[in-house]
Amino acid sequence: MTVLVFNQPYAYRLPVFDRVAQYIDFTVIYLSRSEPNRKWGESTINHPHIFLTDRTIPYGTEYFLHVNPEITGALKRLNPNTLIVYGFGPTEQVTYLWGKLHGRRVVVMADCWELTERNRTRRQRLIHRVMIRHANACLAAGHKSRNYLRDRGGKNIIICPIATDNDAFKPSFDKPFDLIYVAQFIDRKCPQFIVDLMGLLQDKNILIIGEGPRGEVLRTIRNATFLGGLPYSEMAHWIPKARICLMPTLEDHWGLVANEAHASGVPVLTTLQAGCADDLVWHELTGYILPLVPYRWAYHIRQLLDNPALLAKLGDLARQSVEPYSFENAANAIIKTIKRVTQ
């Protein structure tokens, strides 16, 4: 049996785990049913799973640590021969140690990269290095997380892509919105930048989806339609309604909305601080990767909106580029890794 220790049921991960469980003996131990800042909506779990007692501790302004003392009892009952540990928190560290002490094969799964981990303490950096170096294999979310694992001595690294339901997102000819911005309304997601940008684009309209403490600043935008926070299942209806997706960020492990936009044939504007930049989103091919300078974003937006042929070309390339970022390929990466460490 393989056991994956994962923080909570993410709607875009559940189909991956469902597929893995169809082919191998696989159980997921969830450390929490949900985290306060994530609202995915109701999801059906079709793979064997266990929920531990939820003990979620805020870490900083938007992250959480999970402390689950009963993890060792759950591992003893399940008695897996292979463990996959997602992340480096307290429960994940206990899981890793349990696996090593009991002679199990241990795989580290991560979507972090150099930028997201830059403020870690010396102790945290050492924990990361030890867990990665002595793991039997590693699963990386993308090229940047692969490089992070490789630079810390990780071996047998396989990319398990961040994916969405590409088939659910279809290009639409009905596009009432020039722009779309989907995000948590927090400083890291740059809502003030959106306000400044729209000040330069007052003849354009924008659809805004999300919620958060910085939401009020967005209410000053003219020609904006607000939908609030929507469940994951409704994104496939709204994202294709826009011509361009805006994803400004100061730091992102990945940026799932880029997958959703690309699957919809919608080019993405983002920054180098997004994990998906130079991985899924490519400058001048599937969108633009730009510094957070409003007039530069405004220039490229106008260039695209004034040139339907260029907009369509980038949209077509975006849709093609997202095809490998699928639930099937993510599941196959997990299965391949398990087979590699058990042979």
N, C-alpha and C positions, 0 to 999 in steps of 0.2 A: 504493500500500500504506500501511496505517496500522500503526504499531508501538506497543504499550503496554509500558512498562517498569514492572514490578511486582515487589514484594519477594519474595513466595513464593506457592505455590498454596494459597489459602484455599478450603476446601471450599464455602463459600457464595458465592464469586465465580466458580468454574469454570463453573457452568451459564450464568452471564451471558456470559462470554467465548465459550463454545460457541455461544450464540445469535448473538452479533455476527458470528462467523466464518462463519455460514451465509449472511450477506447481503452482506458486504464482504470485501475482501482485507485480512486482519487477522492479525497475529502478536504473541504475547506473549513478551517477554524476561523471564525470571524470574532474579532476582539470587541466589536461594537456594532449595534444595529444601525447607528447613524451618528454623524458628528454635527454639532449645532450649526455650522456654517455651510452645510451641504444638503440640498433638498432635491433628490433625484425623482421623487414621486414613487408610487408603488411599483415594485418589480417582483416578478416570479422567479424563485430560485429552483432550478431543476437539476441540481447536483447535490450529492451528499454533503451536509454541512452541519456545523455546530456553532451556536452563539455562546460565547463566554459572558459572564456577568460584566456589564458595562461599567468600567471605571476609567473615565476619560478626564484627563488633566490638561487644561489649557497650557500651551507652550508658545509664548509670545502673543501676538494679537490675533493670529488666525490659524495657528497649528495646534495639534493636540497629541499628547502622549497617552498610550494605553498601558495600564498596569493591571495585569490579570493573573493573580497568584494561582488560580486553578489550572493554568496552562499545563503544568507538569502532570497533573492528574489526567487531563484529557489526552496528553501524549502517551501516557502509560496505558490507558484504556485502548487507544487506537493502535498503538505499537507499530508505527510506520517504519519502513526500511529506508525511506527517503523523505527529507523535509525540504520544503521551499519556504524561505523566510523573506517576507516583503518588508524591507526597511530595516532600521537600526534602533528602534525604540526599546524600552525596558523589557516588554514581553518578548519582542523579537530576539533580544540578547539572551534571555532565559531559554527560549526555544533552541537557539543556535548551540548554546552550551549543553543542553540536554542531548541534542543530537550528537555532538562530538563525544561527550562522555559515554554515550551508549553505542558508539561505533556506527552511527547512521551516516548515510550520505546527506550532505547539506548543500543546498543551492541558495545563493543570495540573489534576490530579485529587487531591482532598484530602478527608479525613474529620475533620481537626482543627478546633478552634474556639477561642474566646478562652481558656477555662479550661485546655485541654490545652497551650496554647502560652505560658502566662503566665510560665514560668521560662526562656524562651529568652534567649540572650545578645543584645546589641545587634547583633552581626554576623549571628546567625541571623535575627533579625527583619528585618534589611535584605535578606538573601537571599530570604526569603519575599516581601517586598514587591516586590522587583525581578522575581522570577519570575512572580508573580501579575499585576502591572501590565502586563507586556510579553507575556503569553501571548495567543494569539489567541482562546482561550476557556477556560472552567473547568468542571469537573465537581465538584459538591458532594454529599456523602453525605446531607445533610439541611439543615434551615433554619439551624441554628447554624453549620455549616461554610459555607453560602452567605453568611451575614452576614459571616463572617470574610474570605472572599474578596472580597466586595463592598467592605468597609471598607478593603481594601488595593489598591483600584483594579481589581479583576477585572472583566472584561466577558464578555458572552455566557455567563452562568452558567446552567447547567442542572443540576437535581438528578438524580443517579443514585442511587436509593435503596438503602440497605442492605436486603438481602432474604434470605429463607430460602425453602425449598420449602413454601409455604403449604399445598399440597395433601397433603403428607405428614403434616402435623399435623392431627389430627382431635379434636374434643371427645370426651370419654369419660365414660360414666356410672359406670365403675369408678374410684373415687377413694379409694384406701386412705390417701392422705396429705393432711393439712390444708394443708401448706406445702411448697414446694420452694425450694432454694437451689443455684444452679449458678454456679460461679465458680472462678477461680484463687484459691487460699488465700494471698493476700498482703494487706498492710495496706490497700492502696487499695480492695480489695473488702470490707473491713470484717468479717472473720470474728468478731472480738471483739464487735462489735455484735450479730451473730446469737446469740452465746452469751448476752449480756445480755437480748436480746429473748425468747429461749426460757425464760429464768429467770422471765419474767412470764407465760409460756404453757405451764406445765408439764403442763397437761391436753391439750395439742395435740401432734401428731407432725409430723416434718419429714423430707423426703428430701433428702440432701445429695450433690451430684455435683461432683467436682473433685479437685484435688490442689494441693500447693504447700507452701512452707516454714512457713506458719502453720496447717497442718492440725491439729496436735495440740490446739490450743485448742478446736477444735470437738468433740473427743472427750469433752468434759465434759458435753455436752448429753444430757439424758435423752430418751427417745422419739425418737431419731434413727436413721435408716437411712442407711448410707454405701455408696455404689457406687464411689467412687474416680473417676479420670478415665475418661471414656467417649468413644469416637469420635463425631464429629458425626452419623453415620448412625443412632445409637441414641437420640438425643434425642427423636425423634418418638414413641418408645414410652413414655418415662418422663414427660415434662413434662405430658401430659394426665392423668396419674395423680394430680395434685395440684389442690387447689382455688384456691390463691393462690401466686403466684410472688414471691419476695423478691429484690430487686436493689439492695441498698444499695451505694453507691459514693462515694468521694471525688473521683473523676475518671474519666470514660469518654468515649472518642471517640463511641461510640454505645451498644452493649449489645445484642448479637444475641439474647440469651436473651429479651428483651422481644418480639421478632418471633415467636420460637418459642412463647412463652406465649400471645401474642395469637392466633396461628393455631390454638392449641389451645383457645381460648375461656377462657383463664385470666387473670384480672386481675393486674396487676403493681403492686407497691409499690416505688418507687424515690425518688431524690433529684433535685434540680435540677442536680446535677453530672453527670448522665447526658446524653449527647448526644441520646438519644431522648426525653427529658422535654420536654413541650410540643411534641412533633413527632409521635411515635407514641403515647406514653403521655400521657393527659390526666387531670388531677386530677378525681376524682369522676365521670368518664365511662368510662374504660377501666382505671382503677386509682386509685392515690393517689401524689402527689408530696409527700414529707414531709421535714422535717429529720431528722437522725440522733438522734432522741430516742426511746428504746425504748418508753416508756409511750404515746406517740402512735401508734406503729406497732401496739402491742398493742391499743389501743382500736379502731383501724380493722379490724384482723384479726378481733377478736371480733365487731364489728358485722357484718362480712360473713359470717362463719361461722354467726352466730346468725340471719341473715336470708337464707335460700336464694333468695328472689325477687330481692333486691338483688344477690346474688352472680351469679345467672344473667343479670340485666340487664347488669351490667358485662362479664360474659363474652361476651355476644352483641355488645355494642358493640365490645369488643376485637377480636373476630373480623372484624367489618365494617371496622374501622379499618385492619387490616393488609393488606387486599386490594390497595391501590395499591403496597405495598412488595413487588413481585414481581420475579422474574428477568426477565420479559418487559419490564416498564417500565424496569428498569435497563439492559437491552440496548438498548432503543429510545432511551434518553437518550444512550448512547454513539454510536449510529448517527446520531442527530439532530445531535449536536455535530460529528461528523466531516463530515457533509454541509454544515453551516453554515459551517465554516471553509474548505471546499474549493470552494464555489460562487463 
